[in-house]
Amino acid sequence: MDPNNNEQTELLRSIWQQLVATHKSLSTRIDTTNERLESLDRRVESLDSRGETTNQRLEEFAAQTNENFARVHRNFEKIQVRLDHLETRVDPIAELDARLTRVETHVGLREG
């Protein structure tokens, strides 16, 4: 048997053991990285879901705000119409007083 042969065998065995150890180490690191990526994927999906929910709520709030604005605008228009009507309407007491004055003047209770 060649004495160098035993040395070469030991050298190859050592290289093989290093390769196996490196493979195990890399496999473990890859598995850990995969788990972290899966966890990140779940978090991103959760954030996407929350983002969609938030967007939906914002759209609902915007629609409700538009409805409220339209309702307030209609109410202001109604108020303006009522105010215009009140401003153009003759005061009922003044109108009655004028009629009473005309009647009293006509029948002679007042001087015209």
VMD Tcl script that draws the C-alpha trace (Angstrom):
set ca {
  {0.00 0.00 0.00}
  {1.19 3.43 -0.93}
  {1.79 5.67 2.09}
  {0.65 8.71 0.07}
  {-2.57 6.89 -0.72}
  {-3.62 6.95 2.94}
  {-2.79 10.63 3.15}
  {-4.79 11.35 0.00}
  {-7.74 9.41 1.38}
  {-7.66 11.41 4.58}
  {-7.39 14.64 2.61}
  {-10.38 13.68 0.43}
  {-12.33 12.59 3.52}
  {-11.61 15.95 5.14}
  {-12.72 17.81 2.00}
  {-15.86 15.67 1.86}
  {-16.69 16.42 5.51}
  {-16.22 20.15 4.89}
  {-18.53 19.93 1.86}
  {-21.18 18.10 3.91}
  {-20.90 20.62 6.75}
  {-21.08 23.52 4.30}
  {-24.11 21.95 2.62}
  {-25.87 21.52 5.99}
  {-25.02 25.09 6.97}
  {-26.23 26.46 3.63}
  {-29.39 24.33 3.76}
  {-30.16 25.64 7.23}
  {-29.55 29.22 6.14}
  {-31.70 28.74 3.03}
  {-34.51 27.22 5.11}
  {-34.31 30.14 7.56}
  {-34.36 32.62 4.68}
  {-37.36 30.86 3.13}
  {-39.24 31.00 6.44}
  {-38.50 34.71 6.74}
  {-39.65 35.31 3.17}
  {-42.89 33.41 3.83}
  {-43.42 35.50 6.94}
  {-42.83 38.67 4.94}
  {-45.27 37.47 2.26}
  {-47.95 36.96 4.93}
  {-47.30 40.44 6.32}
  {-47.47 42.00 2.84}
  {-50.75 40.18 2.15}
  {-52.09 41.42 5.48}
  {-51.06 44.97 4.65}
  {-52.64 44.69 1.19}
  {-55.85 43.51 2.79}
  {-55.82 46.36 5.30}
  {-55.02 48.81 2.51}
  {-58.00 47.60 0.51}
  {-60.23 47.88 3.58}
  {-58.93 51.37 4.27}
  {-59.49 52.42 0.65}
  {-63.02 51.07 0.76}
  {-63.75 52.97 3.98}
  {-62.28 56.16 2.48}
  {-64.50 55.77 -0.58}
  {-67.52 55.29 1.70}
  {-66.58 58.38 3.72}
  {-66.10 60.39 0.53}
  {-69.53 59.31 -0.76}
  {-71.14 60.12 2.59}
  {-69.39 63.50 2.67}
  {-70.65 64.28 -0.83}
  {-74.19 63.31 0.19}
  {-73.95 65.46 3.32}
  {-72.62 68.40 1.32}
  {-75.45 68.07 -1.20}
  {-78.03 67.91 1.62}
  {-76.55 70.98 3.35}
  {-76.48 72.81 0.02}
  {-80.17 71.99 -0.58}
  {-81.02 73.17 2.95}
  {-79.18 76.46 2.36}
  {-81.10 76.92 -0.87}
  {-84.41 76.30 0.96}
  {-83.41 78.78 3.66}
  {-82.49 81.36 1.02}
  {-85.88 80.91 -0.69}
  {-87.66 81.37 2.66}
  {-85.58 84.45 3.48}
  {-86.30 85.93 0.06}
  {-89.99 85.24 0.58}
  {-89.94 86.85 4.04}
  {-88.10 89.91 2.73}
  {-90.57 90.48 -0.10}
  {-93.68 89.76 1.96}
  {-95.44 92.69 3.52}
  {-95.61 92.57 7.28}
  {-99.12 91.28 8.15}
  {-99.49 93.68 11.09}
  {-98.52 96.66 8.98}
  {-100.94 95.51 6.27}
  {-103.79 95.18 8.79}
  {-102.94 98.54 10.32}
  {-103.09 100.18 6.90}
  {-106.47 98.57 6.15}
  {-107.83 99.66 9.54}
  {-106.63 103.21 8.90}
  {-108.37 103.24 5.49}
  {-111.63 101.93 7.01}
  {-111.51 104.40 9.91}
  {-110.82 107.22 7.50}
  {-113.63 106.07 5.23}
  {-116.23 105.91 8.03}
  {-115.00 109.11 9.57}
  {-113.32 107.86 12.72}
  {-110.05 109.29 11.56}
  {-109.12 112.28 9.65}
  {-107.37 111.58 6.41}
}
mol new
graphics top color blue
foreach p $ca { graphics top sphere $p radius 0.5 }
foreach p [lrange $ca 0 end-1] q [lrange $ca 1 end] { graphics top cylinder $p $q radius 0.2 }
display resetview
